[in-house]
Amino acid sequence: MTDDKRGFAEACNGSVLIPEQDHPRGAALAADEEYILRCLGAALIMQWNALPTVLQREIFDVAGAVGRPVETAELRGQIA
């Protein structure tokens, strides 16, 4: 994995973590982020076959790397 992809994966991995003291406000933020991610994911799935194969592979690699390292193989299987 390139440094760009690793950095992106690390940034995404912690993007929904909310400090305990901000939980009420953070819960709404997390719900908004989840909704946005679901919409983007659905749009990506609907356009998947129109994407160049090289881009499909890159997206697959990055998506598989976003999870925790111990879950990477399982996550890649679920995505596939």
Phi and psi restraints in degrees (range 20) as a CNS / XPLOR table:
assign (resid 1 and name C) (resid 2 and name N)
       (resid 2 and name CA) (resid 2 and name C) 1.0 -74.5 20.0 2
assign (resid 2 and name N) (resid 2 and name CA)
       (resid 2 and name C) (resid 3 and name N) 1.0 163.9 20.0 2
assign (resid 2 and name C) (resid 3 and name N)
       (resid 3 and name CA) (resid 3 and name C) 1.0 -61.4 20.0 2
assign (resid 3 and name N) (resid 3 and name CA)
       (resid 3 and name C) (resid 4 and name N) 1.0 -36.5 20.0 2
assign (resid 3 and name C) (resid 4 and name N)
       (resid 4 and name CA) (resid 4 and name C) 1.0 -59.8 20.0 2
assign (resid 4 and name N) (resid 4 and name CA)
       (resid 4 and name C) (resid 5 and name N) 1.0 -48.8 20.0 2
assign (resid 4 and name C) (resid 5 and name N)
       (resid 5 and name CA) (resid 5 and name C) 1.0 -66.4 20.0 2
assign (resid 5 and name N) (resid 5 and name CA)
       (resid 5 and name C) (resid 6 and name N) 1.0 -39.6 20.0 2
assign (resid 5 and name C) (resid 6 and name N)
       (resid 6 and name CA) (resid 6 and name C) 1.0 -63.3 20.0 2
assign (resid 6 and name N) (resid 6 and name CA)
       (resid 6 and name C) (resid 7 and name N) 1.0 -43.5 20.0 2
assign (resid 6 and name C) (resid 7 and name N)
       (resid 7 and name CA) (resid 7 and name C) 1.0 -63.9 20.0 2
assign (resid 7 and name N) (resid 7 and name CA)
       (resid 7 and name C) (resid 8 and name N) 1.0 -41.4 20.0 2
assign (resid 7 and name C) (resid 8 and name N)
       (resid 8 and name CA) (resid 8 and name C) 1.0 -63.4 20.0 2
assign (resid 8 and name N) (resid 8 and name CA)
       (resid 8 and name C) (resid 9 and name N) 1.0 -45.6 20.0 2
assign (resid 8 and name C) (resid 9 and name N)
       (resid 9 and name CA) (resid 9 and name C) 1.0 -61.6 20.0 2
assign (resid 9 and name N) (resid 9 and name CA)
       (resid 9 and name C) (resid 10 and name N) 1.0 -42.8 20.0 2
assign (resid 9 and name C) (resid 10 and name N)
       (resid 10 and name CA) (resid 10 and name C) 1.0 -65.6 20.0 2
assign (resid 10 and name N) (resid 10 and name CA)
       (resid 10 and name C) (resid 11 and name N) 1.0 -39.0 20.0 2
assign (resid 10 and name C) (resid 11 and name N)
       (resid 11 and name CA) (resid 11 and name C) 1.0 -65.6 20.0 2
assign (resid 11 and name N) (resid 11 and name CA)
       (resid 11 and name C) (resid 12 and name N) 1.0 -42.4 20.0 2
assign (resid 11 and name C) (resid 12 and name N)
       (resid 12 and name CA) (resid 12 and name C) 1.0 -68.6 20.0 2
assign (resid 12 and name N) (resid 12 and name CA)
       (resid 12 and name C) (resid 13 and name N) 1.0 -36.2 20.0 2
assign (resid 12 and name C) (resid 13 and name N)
       (resid 13 and name CA) (resid 13 and name C) 1.0 -60.5 20.0 2
assign (resid 13 and name N) (resid 13 and name CA)
       (resid 13 and name C) (resid 14 and name N) 1.0 -34.0 20.0 2
assign (resid 13 and name C) (resid 14 and name N)
       (resid 14 and name CA) (resid 14 and name C) 1.0 -104.7 20.0 2
assign (resid 14 and name N) (resid 14 and name CA)
       (resid 14 and name C) (resid 15 and name N) 1.0 9.2 20.0 2
assign (resid 14 and name C) (resid 15 and name N)
       (resid 15 and name CA) (resid 15 and name C) 1.0 -70.8 20.0 2
assign (resid 15 and name N) (resid 15 and name CA)
       (resid 15 and name C) (resid 16 and name N) 1.0 -20.1 20.0 2
assign (resid 15 and name C) (resid 16 and name N)
       (resid 16 and name CA) (resid 16 and name C) 1.0 -107.4 20.0 2
assign (resid 16 and name N) (resid 16 and name CA)
       (resid 16 and name C) (resid 17 and name N) 1.0 4.0 20.0 2
assign (resid 16 and name C) (resid 17 and name N)
       (resid 17 and name CA) (resid 17 and name C) 1.0 -73.8 20.0 2
assign (resid 17 and name N) (resid 17 and name CA)
       (resid 17 and name C) (resid 18 and name N) 1.0 130.3 20.0 2
assign (resid 17 and name C) (resid 18 and name N)
       (resid 18 and name CA) (resid 18 and name C) 1.0 -123.9 20.0 2
assign (resid 18 and name N) (resid 18 and name CA)
       (resid 18 and name C) (resid 19 and name N) 1.0 127.5 20.0 2
assign (resid 18 and name C) (resid 19 and name N)
       (resid 19 and name CA) (resid 19 and name C) 1.0 -56.6 20.0 2
assign (resid 19 and name N) (resid 19 and name CA)
       (resid 19 and name C) (resid 20 and name N) 1.0 144.0 20.0 2
assign (resid 19 and name C) (resid 20 and name N)
       (resid 20 and name CA) (resid 20 and name C) 1.0 -55.6 20.0 2
assign (resid 20 and name N) (resid 20 and name CA)
       (resid 20 and name C) (resid 21 and name N) 1.0 -39.9 20.0 2
assign (resid 20 and name C) (resid 21 and name N)
       (resid 21 and name CA) (resid 21 and name C) 1.0 -67.5 20.0 2
assign (resid 21 and name N) (resid 21 and name CA)
       (resid 21 and name C) (resid 22 and name N) 1.0 -20.7 20.0 2
assign (resid 21 and name C) (resid 22 and name N)
       (resid 22 and name CA) (resid 22 and name C) 1.0 -101.2 20.0 2
assign (resid 22 and name N) (resid 22 and name CA)
       (resid 22 and name C) (resid 23 and name N) 1.0 15.8 20.0 2
assign (resid 22 and name C) (resid 23 and name N)
       (resid 23 and name CA) (resid 23 and name C) 1.0 -56.5 20.0 2
assign (resid 23 and name N) (resid 23 and name CA)
       (resid 23 and name C) (resid 24 and name N) 1.0 -48.4 20.0 2
assign (resid 23 and name C) (resid 24 and name N)
       (resid 24 and name CA) (resid 24 and name C) 1.0 -59.4 20.0 2
assign (resid 24 and name N) (resid 24 and name CA)
       (resid 24 and name C) (resid 25 and name N) 1.0 -46.5 20.0 2
assign (resid 24 and name C) (resid 25 and name N)
       (resid 25 and name CA) (resid 25 and name C) 1.0 -70.5 20.0 2
assign (resid 25 and name N) (resid 25 and name CA)
       (resid 25 and name C) (resid 26 and name N) 1.0 -38.9 20.0 2
assign (resid 25 and name C) (resid 26 and name N)
       (resid 26 and name CA) (resid 26 and name C) 1.0 -67.5 20.0 2
assign (resid 26 and name N) (resid 26 and name CA)
       (resid 26 and name C) (resid 27 and name N) 1.0 -30.7 20.0 2
assign (resid 26 and name C) (resid 27 and name N)
       (resid 27 and name CA) (resid 27 and name C) 1.0 -63.8 20.0 2
assign (resid 27 and name N) (resid 27 and name CA)
       (resid 27 and name C) (resid 28 and name N) 1.0 -41.4 20.0 2
assign (resid 27 and name C) (resid 28 and name N)
       (resid 28 and name CA) (resid 28 and name C) 1.0 -66.2 20.0 2
assign (resid 28 and name N) (resid 28 and name CA)
       (resid 28 and name C) (resid 29 and name N) 1.0 -40.9 20.0 2
assign (resid 28 and name C) (resid 29 and name N)
       (resid 29 and name CA) (resid 29 and name C) 1.0 -63.3 20.0 2
assign (resid 29 and name N) (resid 29 and name CA)
       (resid 29 and name C) (resid 30 and name N) 1.0 -44.5 20.0 2
assign (resid 29 and name C) (resid 30 and name N)
       (resid 30 and name CA) (resid 30 and name C) 1.0 -62.7 20.0 2
assign (resid 30 and name N) (resid 30 and name CA)
       (resid 30 and name C) (resid 31 and name N) 1.0 -39.5 20.0 2
assign (resid 30 and name C) (resid 31 and name N)
       (resid 31 and name CA) (resid 31 and name C) 1.0 -64.4 20.0 2
assign (resid 31 and name N) (resid 31 and name CA)
       (resid 31 and name C) (resid 32 and name N) 1.0 -41.0 20.0 2
assign (resid 31 and name C) (resid 32 and name N)
       (resid 32 and name CA) (resid 32 and name C) 1.0 -63.6 20.0 2
assign (resid 32 and name N) (resid 32 and name CA)
       (resid 32 and name C) (resid 33 and name N) 1.0 -44.5 20.0 2
assign (resid 32 and name C) (resid 33 and name N)
       (resid 33 and name CA) (resid 33 and name C) 1.0 -63.1 20.0 2
assign (resid 33 and name N) (resid 33 and name CA)
       (resid 33 and name C) (resid 34 and name N) 1.0 -41.5 20.0 2
assign (resid 33 and name C) (resid 34 and name N)
       (resid 34 and name CA) (resid 34 and name C) 1.0 -62.4 20.0 2
assign (resid 34 and name N) (resid 34 and name CA)
       (resid 34 and name C) (resid 35 and name N) 1.0 -42.1 20.0 2
assign (resid 34 and name C) (resid 35 and name N)
       (resid 35 and name CA) (resid 35 and name C) 1.0 -61.9 20.0 2
assign (resid 35 and name N) (resid 35 and name CA)
       (resid 35 and name C) (resid 36 and name N) 1.0 -45.2 20.0 2
assign (resid 35 and name C) (resid 36 and name N)
       (resid 36 and name CA) (resid 36 and name C) 1.0 -61.7 20.0 2
assign (resid 36 and name N) (resid 36 and name CA)
       (resid 36 and name C) (resid 37 and name N) 1.0 -45.5 20.0 2
assign (resid 36 and name C) (resid 37 and name N)
       (resid 37 and name CA) (resid 37 and name C) 1.0 -63.2 20.0 2
assign (resid 37 and name N) (resid 37 and name CA)
       (resid 37 and name C) (resid 38 and name N) 1.0 -39.0 20.0 2
assign (resid 37 and name C) (resid 38 and name N)
       (resid 38 and name CA) (resid 38 and name C) 1.0 -63.6 20.0 2
assign (resid 38 and name N) (resid 38 and name CA)
       (resid 38 and name C) (resid 39 and name N) 1.0 -42.7 20.0 2
assign (resid 38 and name C) (resid 39 and name N)
       (resid 39 and name CA) (resid 39 and name C) 1.0 -64.4 20.0 2
assign (resid 39 and name N) (resid 39 and name CA)
       (resid 39 and name C) (resid 40 and name N) 1.0 -45.6 20.0 2
assign (resid 39 and name C) (resid 40 and name N)
       (resid 40 and name CA) (resid 40 and name C) 1.0 -63.1 20.0 2
assign (resid 40 and name N) (resid 40 and name CA)
       (resid 40 and name C) (resid 41 and name N) 1.0 -42.5 20.0 2
assign (resid 40 and name C) (resid 41 and name N)
       (resid 41 and name CA) (resid 41 and name C) 1.0 -61.7 20.0 2
assign (resid 41 and name N) (resid 41 and name CA)
       (resid 41 and name C) (resid 42 and name N) 1.0 -43.5 20.0 2
assign (resid 41 and name C) (resid 42 and name N)
       (resid 42 and name CA) (resid 42 and name C) 1.0 -63.7 20.0 2
assign (resid 42 and name N) (resid 42 and name CA)
       (resid 42 and name C) (resid 43 and name N) 1.0 -42.5 20.0 2
assign (resid 42 and name C) (resid 43 and name N)
       (resid 43 and name CA) (resid 43 and name C) 1.0 -62.7 20.0 2
assign (resid 43 and name N) (resid 43 and name CA)
       (resid 43 and name C) (resid 44 and name N) 1.0 -41.3 20.0 2
assign (resid 43 and name C) (resid 44 and name N)
       (resid 44 and name CA) (resid 44 and name C) 1.0 -63.1 20.0 2
assign (resid 44 and name N) (resid 44 and name CA)
       (resid 44 and name C) (resid 45 and name N) 1.0 -44.1 20.0 2
assign (resid 44 and name C) (resid 45 and name N)
       (resid 45 and name CA) (resid 45 and name C) 1.0 -62.5 20.0 2
assign (resid 45 and name N) (resid 45 and name CA)
       (resid 45 and name C) (resid 46 and name N) 1.0 -41.9 20.0 2
assign (resid 45 and name C) (resid 46 and name N)
       (resid 46 and name CA) (resid 46 and name C) 1.0 -65.6 20.0 2
assign (resid 46 and name N) (resid 46 and name CA)
       (resid 46 and name C) (resid 47 and name N) 1.0 -27.2 20.0 2
assign (resid 46 and name C) (resid 47 and name N)
       (resid 47 and name CA) (resid 47 and name C) 1.0 -103.1 20.0 2
assign (resid 47 and name N) (resid 47 and name CA)
       (resid 47 and name C) (resid 48 and name N) 1.0 3.3 20.0 2
assign (resid 47 and name C) (resid 48 and name N)
       (resid 48 and name CA) (resid 48 and name C) 1.0 -51.2 20.0 2
assign (resid 48 and name N) (resid 48 and name CA)
       (resid 48 and name C) (resid 49 and name N) 1.0 -50.1 20.0 2
assign (resid 48 and name C) (resid 49 and name N)
       (resid 49 and name CA) (resid 49 and name C) 1.0 -67.9 20.0 2
assign (resid 49 and name N) (resid 49 and name CA)
       (resid 49 and name C) (resid 50 and name N) 1.0 -18.2 20.0 2
assign (resid 49 and name C) (resid 50 and name N)
       (resid 50 and name CA) (resid 50 and name C) 1.0 -84.2 20.0 2
assign (resid 50 and name N) (resid 50 and name CA)
       (resid 50 and name C) (resid 51 and name N) 1.0 -12.7 20.0 2
assign (resid 50 and name C) (resid 51 and name N)
       (resid 51 and name CA) (resid 51 and name C) 1.0 -79.6 20.0 2
assign (resid 51 and name N) (resid 51 and name CA)
       (resid 51 and name C) (resid 52 and name N) 1.0 145.1 20.0 2
assign (resid 51 and name C) (resid 52 and name N)
       (resid 52 and name CA) (resid 52 and name C) 1.0 -61.0 20.0 2
assign (resid 52 and name N) (resid 52 and name CA)
       (resid 52 and name C) (resid 53 and name N) 1.0 146.8 20.0 2
assign (resid 52 and name C) (resid 53 and name N)
       (resid 53 and name CA) (resid 53 and name C) 1.0 -56.2 20.0 2
assign (resid 53 and name N) (resid 53 and name CA)
       (resid 53 and name C) (resid 54 and name N) 1.0 -39.2 20.0 2
assign (resid 53 and name C) (resid 54 and name N)
       (resid 54 and name CA) (resid 54 and name C) 1.0 -60.6 20.0 2
assign (resid 54 and name N) (resid 54 and name CA)
       (resid 54 and name C) (resid 55 and name N) 1.0 -43.0 20.0 2
assign (resid 54 and name C) (resid 55 and name N)
       (resid 55 and name CA) (resid 55 and name C) 1.0 -68.8 20.0 2
assign (resid 55 and name N) (resid 55 and name CA)
       (resid 55 and name C) (resid 56 and name N) 1.0 -39.1 20.0 2
assign (resid 55 and name C) (resid 56 and name N)
       (resid 56 and name CA) (resid 56 and name C) 1.0 -57.4 20.0 2
assign (resid 56 and name N) (resid 56 and name CA)
       (resid 56 and name C) (resid 57 and name N) 1.0 -45.5 20.0 2
assign (resid 56 and name C) (resid 57 and name N)
       (resid 57 and name CA) (resid 57 and name C) 1.0 -63.8 20.0 2
assign (resid 57 and name N) (resid 57 and name CA)
       (resid 57 and name C) (resid 58 and name N) 1.0 -42.0 20.0 2
assign (resid 57 and name C) (resid 58 and name N)
       (resid 58 and name CA) (resid 58 and name C) 1.0 -63.9 20.0 2
assign (resid 58 and name N) (resid 58 and name CA)
       (resid 58 and name C) (resid 59 and name N) 1.0 -44.0 20.0 2
assign (resid 58 and name C) (resid 59 and name N)
       (resid 59 and name CA) (resid 59 and name C) 1.0 -62.6 20.0 2
assign (resid 59 and name N) (resid 59 and name CA)
       (resid 59 and name C) (resid 60 and name N) 1.0 -43.5 20.0 2
assign (resid 59 and name C) (resid 60 and name N)
       (resid 60 and name CA) (resid 60 and name C) 1.0 -60.0 20.0 2
assign (resid 60 and name N) (resid 60 and name CA)
       (resid 60 and name C) (resid 61 and name N) 1.0 -45.3 20.0 2
assign (resid 60 and name C) (resid 61 and name N)
       (resid 61 and name CA) (resid 61 and name C) 1.0 -62.5 20.0 2
assign (resid 61 and name N) (resid 61 and name CA)
       (resid 61 and name C) (resid 62 and name N) 1.0 -44.2 20.0 2
assign (resid 61 and name C) (resid 62 and name N)
       (resid 62 and name CA) (resid 62 and name C) 1.0 -67.2 20.0 2
assign (resid 62 and name N) (resid 62 and name CA)
       (resid 62 and name C) (resid 63 and name N) 1.0 -44.4 20.0 2
assign (resid 62 and name C) (resid 63 and name N)
       (resid 63 and name CA) (resid 63 and name C) 1.0 -61.4 20.0 2
assign (resid 63 and name N) (resid 63 and name CA)
       (resid 63 and name C) (resid 64 and name N) 1.0 -39.3 20.0 2
assign (resid 63 and name C) (resid 64 and name N)
       (resid 64 and name CA) (resid 64 and name C) 1.0 -68.1 20.0 2
assign (resid 64 and name N) (resid 64 and name CA)
       (resid 64 and name C) (resid 65 and name N) 1.0 -24.5 20.0 2
assign (resid 64 and name C) (resid 65 and name N)
       (resid 65 and name CA) (resid 65 and name C) 1.0 -90.1 20.0 2
assign (resid 65 and name N) (resid 65 and name CA)
       (resid 65 and name C) (resid 66 and name N) 1.0 -9.7 20.0 2
assign (resid 65 and name C) (resid 66 and name N)
       (resid 66 and name CA) (resid 66 and name C) 1.0 -71.7 20.0 2
assign (resid 66 and name N) (resid 66 and name CA)
       (resid 66 and name C) (resid 67 and name N) 1.0 -29.7 20.0 2
assign (resid 66 and name C) (resid 67 and name N)
       (resid 67 and name CA) (resid 67 and name C) 1.0 -72.1 20.0 2
assign (resid 67 and name N) (resid 67 and name CA)
       (resid 67 and name C) (resid 68 and name N) 1.0 178.0 20.0 2
assign (resid 67 and name C) (resid 68 and name N)
       (resid 68 and name CA) (resid 68 and name C) 1.0 -67.7 20.0 2
assign (resid 68 and name N) (resid 68 and name CA)
       (resid 68 and name C) (resid 69 and name N) 1.0 145.0 20.0 2
assign (resid 68 and name C) (resid 69 and name N)
       (resid 69 and name CA) (resid 69 and name C) 1.0 -53.1 20.0 2
assign (resid 69 and name N) (resid 69 and name CA)
       (resid 69 and name C) (resid 70 and name N) 1.0 -37.4 20.0 2
assign (resid 69 and name C) (resid 70 and name N)
       (resid 70 and name CA) (resid 70 and name C) 1.0 -71.3 20.0 2
assign (resid 70 and name N) (resid 70 and name CA)
       (resid 70 and name C) (resid 71 and name N) 1.0 -17.5 20.0 2
assign (resid 70 and name C) (resid 71 and name N)
       (resid 71 and name CA) (resid 71 and name C) 1.0 -101.7 20.0 2
assign (resid 71 and name N) (resid 71 and name CA)
       (resid 71 and name C) (resid 72 and name N) 1.0 0.7 20.0 2
assign (resid 71 and name C) (resid 72 and name N)
       (resid 72 and name CA) (resid 72 and name C) 1.0 -56.7 20.0 2
assign (resid 72 and name N) (resid 72 and name CA)
       (resid 72 and name C) (resid 73 and name N) 1.0 -48.9 20.0 2
assign (resid 72 and name C) (resid 73 and name N)
       (resid 73 and name CA) (resid 73 and name C) 1.0 -63.7 20.0 2
assign (resid 73 and name N) (resid 73 and name CA)
       (resid 73 and name C) (resid 74 and name N) 1.0 -43.0 20.0 2
assign (resid 73 and name C) (resid 74 and name N)
       (resid 74 and name CA) (resid 74 and name C) 1.0 -64.5 20.0 2
assign (resid 74 and name N) (resid 74 and name CA)
       (resid 74 and name C) (resid 75 and name N) 1.0 -43.5 20.0 2
assign (resid 74 and name C) (resid 75 and name N)
       (resid 75 and name CA) (resid 75 and name C) 1.0 -62.6 20.0 2
assign (resid 75 and name N) (resid 75 and name CA)
       (resid 75 and name C) (resid 76 and name N) 1.0 -44.4 20.0 2
assign (resid 75 and name C) (resid 76 and name N)
       (resid 76 and name CA) (resid 76 and name C) 1.0 -60.1 20.0 2
assign (resid 76 and name N) (resid 76 and name CA)
       (resid 76 and name C) (resid 77 and name N) 1.0 -39.9 20.0 2
assign (resid 76 and name C) (resid 77 and name N)
       (resid 77 and name CA) (resid 77 and name C) 1.0 -64.1 20.0 2
assign (resid 77 and name N) (resid 77 and name CA)
       (resid 77 and name C) (resid 78 and name N) 1.0 -40.6 20.0 2
assign (resid 77 and name C) (resid 78 and name N)
       (resid 78 and name CA) (resid 78 and name C) 1.0 -66.5 20.0 2
assign (resid 78 and name N) (resid 78 and name CA)
       (resid 78 and name C) (resid 79 and name N) 1.0 -39.7 20.0 2
assign (resid 78 and name C) (resid 79 and name N)
       (resid 79 and name CA) (resid 79 and name C) 1.0 -67.0 20.0 2
assign (resid 79 and name N) (resid 79 and name CA)
       (resid 79 and name C) (resid 80 and name N) 1.0 -42.4 20.0 2
